[in-house]
């Protein structure tokens, strides 16, 4: 299996989102997952309003391999456990 993909859904001006991004960036180096950041408002302005419609009221949202993992904060113990359970985990 490929490297885990973690996506943080956020919006500009969200201080909680900024803290979550900083923590995930630190964890990405330690736990070896790919981290992407998606601004739901920018995505909506570009024509894809689905993320904002689904997740916009509970940002930040952490997606693990495209599936909602946690929201409002990084559930670090659960993220560590879920990454360790992946078939390619070392």
C-alpha positions as CSV (number, residue, x, y, z in Angstrom):
1,X,0.0,0.0,0.0
2,X,1.1,3.6,-0.6
3,X,2.1,6.2,1.8
4,X,-0.8,7.5,4.0
5,X,-2.5,10.7,2.8
6,X,-3.6,13.2,5.4
7,X,-5.6,16.2,4.3
8,X,-6.4,19.1,6.5
9,X,-9.6,21.0,5.5
10,X,-9.3,24.6,6.7
11,X,-10.2,28.2,5.9
12,X,-8.3,31.5,5.9
13,X,-8.2,33.2,9.3
14,X,-8.9,30.1,11.3
15,X,-6.5,30.0,14.3
16,X,-7.5,26.5,15.3
17,X,-6.8,25.4,11.8
18,X,-3.4,26.9,11.9
19,X,-2.5,25.0,15.1
20,X,-3.8,21.8,13.7
21,X,-1.7,22.3,10.5
22,X,1.4,23.0,12.6
23,X,0.9,19.8,14.6
24,X,0.2,17.7,11.5
25,X,3.3,19.0,9.8
26,X,5.4,17.9,12.8
27,X,3.7,14.5,12.8
28,X,4.1,14.1,9.1
29,X,7.9,14.0,9.5
30,X,7.7,11.6,12.4
31,X,5.1,9.2,11.0
32,X,5.8,9.5,7.3
33,X,2.5,10.5,5.8
34,X,1.8,13.0,3.0
35,X,0.1,16.1,4.2
36,X,-2.0,18.4,2.1
37,X,-3.9,21.5,3.1
38,X,-7.2,22.5,1.4
39,X,-9.0,25.8,2.0
40,X,-12.7,24.9,1.6
41,X,-13.6,28.5,0.8
42,X,-11.0,28.7,-2.0
43,X,-12.2,25.4,-3.3
44,X,-15.7,26.7,-3.4
45,X,-14.6,29.8,-5.2
46,X,-13.0,27.6,-7.8
47,X,-16.2,25.8,-8.4
48,X,-16.0,22.9,-5.9
49,X,-18.4,23.7,-3.1
50,X,-18.9,20.1,-1.9
51,X,-16.2,20.2,0.8
52,X,-17.4,23.5,2.3
53,X,-21.0,22.2,2.2
54,X,-20.1,19.0,4.0
55,X,-17.4,20.1,6.4
56,X,-17.5,23.9,6.6
57,X,-19.2,24.1,10.0
58,X,-16.7,22.0,11.8
59,X,-13.3,23.1,10.6
60,X,-10.5,22.1,10.9
61,X,-11.3,18.6,9.6
62,X,-8.6,15.9,9.3
63,X,-9.1,13.3,6.5
64,X,-7.1,10.1,6.4
65,X,-6.9,8.5,3.0
66,X,-10.0,10.6,2.0
67,X,-12.1,9.6,5.0
68,X,-13.0,11.9,7.9
69,X,-10.8,11.1,10.8
70,X,-11.3,14.0,13.3
71,X,-12.6,17.5,13.5
72,X,-11.9,20.7,15.5
73,X,-8.6,19.1,16.7
74,X,-6.1,16.5,15.7
75,X,-6.9,13.3,17.5
76,X,-3.3,12.4,17.8
77,X,-3.6,9.1,19.7
78,X,-6.2,7.8,17.2
79,X,-4.1,9.0,14.2
80,X,-1.0,7.2,15.5
81,X,-3.0,4.0,16.1
82,X,-4.7,4.2,12.6
83,X,-1.5,4.8,10.9
84,X,0.1,1.9,12.7
85,X,-2.7,-0.4,11.6
86,X,-2.1,0.3,7.9
87,X,-0.8,-2.8,6.0
88,X,2.5,-1.0,5.1
89,X,3.2,0.3,8.6
90,X,6.7,-0.4,9.7
